[in-house]
């Protein structure tokens, strides 16, 4: 027995019926407000016109609502995904820029380190003498150079009596000569680094000689080495002013460090 999907009544063979396009159930034409001629006319115009029962219509309405929700969620998801992509691309661009700058910075730092190492190697055979009085500007440069060589010879032989200056040893004042200026230091280029260490180690004998008590010897430091030493010196003064005692600066593996005086033998600086 056939029953109408809308009214639930039995369907008689003499009554016009139509099938639901959704569930294919039987519907009274009167239950959907259509006569046989209406159906023929509308479907002759368009096959896309559908007739559905109340249940299918309700389901289709719910489906449309769900579809609308899904579409809305899809739009929100697409917008969020687009925003996420834009943020990622911006962060990636910033990271690339930062890495490029860091690479350039690291490259510059590496180049500075290499140049510093090369410069330190070049200076290793050099001995710097401070405090040697400069002669008057009344004499020429050649005469001043000869006098400097004689003074340097006296100083070096006082520190190491067995040492003698060779005729080809390079001795020069650092900086330009200026009248009434402080005495410029003298750079001496020795045969090798070991000779420099020997002079620095024995330099304390100058303090016991009244003629050379104002003379001091030093390694030939680069600008960065001098800067580092001054920074450590500032730290040393601060610690001494705060009450610490028996502190001094000693070079450990070429780096100035603050140490307790009683812990080490005299510094090589």
C-alpha positions in Angstrom: 0.0 0.0 0.0 1.3 3.4 -1.0 1.2 6.3 1.4 1.6 10.0 0.7 4.9 11.3 2.1 3.2 14.6 3.2 -0.2 13.7 4.5 0.4 10.1 5.4 -2.9 9.0 3.7 -3.3 6.1 1.4 -2.8 6.9 -2.2 -5.7 5.8 -4.4 -5.0 4.9 -8.0 -7.7 7.4 -9.2 -5.9 10.4 -7.6 -3.1 12.3 -9.4 0.3 11.7 -7.7 3.9 12.7 -8.3 7.2 11.3 -7.0 9.4 13.3 -4.6 12.6 14.2 -6.5 14.4 13.8 -3.2 13.4 10.5 -1.7 11.3 9.2 -4.7 8.3 8.8 -2.3 4.7 9.2 -3.6 3.0 12.6 -3.1 -0.6 13.6 -3.6 -0.7 16.3 -6.3 -3.0 18.2 -4.0 -0.5 18.0 -1.1 2.0 20.0 -3.0 -0.5 22.2 -4.7 0.0 20.9 -8.2 -2.3 19.4 -10.8 -1.2 17.0 -13.6 -1.3 19.8 -16.1 0.8 22.1 -13.8 3.5 19.5 -13.6 3.5 18.9 -17.4 3.7 22.6 -18.1 6.5 23.5 -15.6 8.6 20.5 -16.5 8.2 21.2 -20.2 9.7 24.6 -19.5 12.6 23.4 -17.3 13.7 20.0 -16.2 15.6 21.6 -13.3 12.3 22.3 -11.4 12.1 19.8 -8.6 9.2 18.7 -6.4 10.1 17.5 -3.0 8.2 16.3 0.1 8.1 18.2 3.4 10.8 16.0 4.9 13.1 16.3 2.0 12.5 20.1 1.9 13.3 20.3 5.6 16.5 18.3 5.0 17.4 20.4 2.1 16.9 23.6 4.2 19.2 22.1 6.9 21.7 21.1 4.2 21.7 24.6 2.8 22.2 26.0 6.3 25.1 23.5 6.9 26.5 24.4 3.5 26.3 28.1 4.4 28.2 27.4 7.7 30.8 25.4 5.9 31.2 28.1 3.2 31.6 30.7 6.0 34.1 28.5 7.8 35.9 27.9 4.5 36.1 31.7 3.9 37.4 32.3 7.4 39.9 29.4 7.0 41.1 30.8 3.6 41.5 34.3 5.1 43.4 32.9 8.1 45.6 30.8 5.8 46.3 33.8 3.6 47.1 35.9 6.7 49.4 33.1 8.0 51.1 32.9 4.6 51.7 36.6 4.6 53.1 36.6 8.1 55.3 33.6 7.2 56.6 35.3 4.1 57.2 38.6 6.1 59.1 36.7 8.8 61.0 34.7 6.2 62.0 37.9 4.5 63.0 39.5 7.8 65.0 36.3 8.6 66.8 36.3 5.2 67.6 40.0 5.6 68.9 39.4 9.2 71.0 36.4 8.0 72.4 38.4 5.1 73.4 41.2 7.5 74.8 38.7 10.0 76.8 37.0 7.2 78.2 40.4 6.1 78.9 41.2 9.8 80.6 37.8 10.4 82.6 38.2 7.2 83.7 41.7 8.3 84.6 40.3 11.8 86.5 37.4 10.3 88.4 39.8 8.0 89.3 42.0 11.0 90.5 38.9 13.0 92.6 37.8 10.1 94.1 41.3 9.7 94.7 41.5 13.4 96.5 38.1 13.4 98.7 39.2 10.5 99.5 42.5 12.1 100.5 40.8 15.4 102.8 38.4 13.5 104.5 41.3 11.8 105.1 43.0 15.1 106.5 40.1 17.0 110.2 40.8 16.3 109.8 44.4 17.3 110.9 45.9 20.6 109.6 49.3 21.7 111.8 51.6 23.8 110.1 54.4 25.8 111.6 57.4 27.5 114.7 58.0 25.3 115.2 61.8 25.1 115.0 63.3 21.6 117.7 65.6 20.4 117.1 69.3 19.5 115.6 70.2 16.1 118.8 72.2 15.5 120.4 69.0 14.1 119.2 67.1 11.0 117.3 63.8 10.9 120.4 61.7 10.1 122.3 63.1 13.1 119.3 62.4 15.4 119.1 58.8 14.0 122.8 58.2 14.9 122.3 59.6 18.4 119.2 57.4 18.8 121.2 54.3 17.7 124.0 55.1 20.2 121.4 55.6 23.0 119.6 52.3 22.1 122.9 50.5 22.0 123.7 51.6 25.6 120.2 50.6 26.8 120.2 47.2 25.1 123.8 46.3 26.3 122.8 47.4 29.8 119.9 44.9 29.7 121.9 42.2 28.0 125.7 42.9 28.0 126.3 40.1 25.4 124.1 41.8 22.9 125.4 44.0 20.1 123.5 46.0 17.5 124.2 45.0 14.0 124.8 47.6 11.3 121.7 46.6 9.4 119.4 46.6 12.4 116.4 48.8 11.8 115.9 51.5 14.5 113.3 54.3 14.1 111.2 56.7 16.0 107.5 56.3 15.8 105.4 59.3 14.8 106.4 62.6 13.3 109.1 64.8 15.0 107.7 67.9 16.7 109.5 70.5 18.7 108.7 70.6 22.4 106.6 67.4 22.2 107.0 64.3 24.4 109.7 61.9 23.4 108.6 59.6 20.7 109.1 55.9 21.3 111.7 54.0 19.4 111.0 50.8 17.5 113.8 48.2 17.1 113.4 45.3 14.7 115.3 42.3 16.1 116.1 39.0 14.4 113.2 37.1 16.0 110.5 37.1 18.7 112.7 35.2 21.2 115.1 38.1 21.3 112.3 40.5 22.2 111.2 38.2 25.1 114.8 38.1 26.5 115.0 41.9 26.6 111.5 42.3 28.2 112.4 39.6 30.8 115.6 41.4 31.8 114.2 45.0 31.5 114.0 45.3 35.3 117.7 46.0 35.5 117.1 49.4 33.9 115.3 50.6 37.1 118.4 50.0 39.1 120.5 52.1 36.7 120.2 55.9 37.4 121.0 56.7 33.8 118.1 54.6 32.5 115.6 54.6 35.4 113.0 56.4 33.1 113.5 54.0 30.3 111.0 51.1 29.7 110.7 48.3 27.2 107.6 46.8 25.7 106.3 44.5 23.0 105.0 46.2 19.8 101.3 46.0 20.4 98.5 46.6 17.9 95.8 49.2 18.5 93.4 46.4 19.6 96.0 45.0 22.1 96.5 48.5 23.6 92.7 49.0 23.8 92.3 45.6 25.6 95.2 46.4 28.0 93.6 49.8 28.8 90.3 48.1 29.6 92.0 45.6 31.9 93.9 48.4 33.5 90.7 50.3 34.2 89.3 47.2 35.8 92.4 46.8 37.9 92.3 50.4 39.2 88.6 49.9 40.1 89.3 46.8 42.1 92.3 48.4 43.9 90.1 51.4 44.7 87.5 49.1 46.1 90.0 47.7 48.6 91.5 44.6 46.9 95.3 44.2 47.3 98.2 42.3 45.7 96.7 42.6 42.2 98.6 43.1 39.0 98.3 42.6 35.3 100.0 39.6 33.8 99.9 38.3 30.2 98.7 34.8 29.9 99.0 33.4 26.4 99.2 36.9 25.0 96.1 38.1 26.8 96.3 40.6 29.8 94.7 39.3 32.9 94.3 40.5 36.5 96.1 38.2 38.9 97.3 38.1 42.5 100.9 39.3 42.7 102.1 36.4 44.8 100.7 33.8 42.4 103.1 34.6 39.6 106.6 35.6 38.8 107.2 39.1 37.4 105.2 39.9 34.2 106.7 39.9 30.8 105.0 43.2 30.0 
